[in-house]
Amino acid sequence: MGPLPLLNLKGIDWVIVGGESGPGARKIELSWVTDIRDQCNAWGVPFFFKQWGSVNKKRTGRELEGRTWDEMPQLPSPPQQTSLLFVA
């Protein structure tokens, strides 16, 4: 694990970031997460921060810089129903 500078997010609909959890979980760095979030913002890609992780993930929570990040991609709109009138 480590930083991911200069991500190419072209064609990416959604980025989900989260630290490892459970025995042997490695630490995730704040700078890694904020850098990915900032890149998502620059590309206009929704960013979802799942968790900080660790052995006790409930204790570490999922807030990043004072808030949760729950952005999701927009679902495509269903086709509009069209009414037609044929006059002969």
C-alpha positions in Angstrom: 0.0 0.0 0.0 1.1 3.5 -0.6 0.3 6.8 -2.4 -1.3 6.7 -5.9 -0.3 10.0 -7.6 -1.5 10.9 -11.0 -4.4 8.5 -11.3 -6.0 8.4 -14.7 -9.7 8.4 -13.9 -11.0 8.7 -17.4 -13.9 6.4 -17.8 -14.1 5.6 -14.0 -17.6 6.1 -12.6 -16.8 5.7 -8.9 -13.8 5.4 -6.5 -14.2 3.6 -3.1 -11.3 3.9 -0.7 -10.9 2.0 2.6 -8.2 0.7 4.9 -7.6 -2.9 5.6 -9.3 -4.5 8.6 -8.7 -7.6 10.6 -5.6 -9.3 11.9 -2.5 -8.1 10.1 -4.2 -5.0 8.8 -1.7 -2.4 7.5 -2.1 1.3 8.3 -3.5 3.7 5.7 -2.1 7.2 5.7 -4.3 10.3 5.7 -2.3 11.8 2.8 -3.0 8.8 0.6 -6.7 9.1 1.2 -6.9 12.9 0.8 -4.8 12.8 -2.4 -7.1 10.2 -4.0 -10.2 12.3 -2.9 -8.6 15.4 -4.4 -7.9 13.6 -7.7 -11.5 12.4 -7.8 -12.8 16.0 -7.3 -10.5 17.2 -10.1 -11.9 14.5 -12.5 -15.5 14.9 -11.3 -15.6 11.3 -10.1 -17.7 10.4 -7.0 -15.5 9.5 -4.0 -16.7 7.1 -1.2 -14.5 6.6 1.9 -15.4 3.3 3.5 -13.2 3.1 6.6 -9.8 3.7 8.2 -9.5 0.1 8.9 -7.2 -1.6 11.5 -7.8 -4.5 13.8 -10.7 -2.6 15.4 -12.3 -0.7 12.5 -15.4 0.4 14.5 -13.1 2.4 16.8 -11.3 4.1 13.9 -14.5 5.1 12.1 -14.9 6.5 8.6 -14.7 10.2 9.0 -12.2 12.0 6.8 -11.4 15.6 7.7 -14.5 16.0 9.8 -17.1 14.4 7.6 -18.1 11.2 5.9 -17.7 10.9 2.1 -20.6 9.0 0.7 -20.6 10.2 -2.9 -22.2 7.8 -5.4 -22.5 7.8 -9.2 -25.7 9.0 -10.7 -27.9 6.3 -12.1 -28.9 6.8 -15.7 -32.3 8.2 -16.1 -34.9 5.9 -17.4 -36.0 6.7 -20.9 -38.8 9.3 -20.9 -42.1 7.8 -22.0 -43.4 9.5 -25.1 -47.0 9.8 -26.1 -47.7 10.0 -29.8 -50.8 11.1 -31.6 -51.2 9.9 -35.2 -53.6 11.8 -37.3 -54.6 10.3 -40.7 
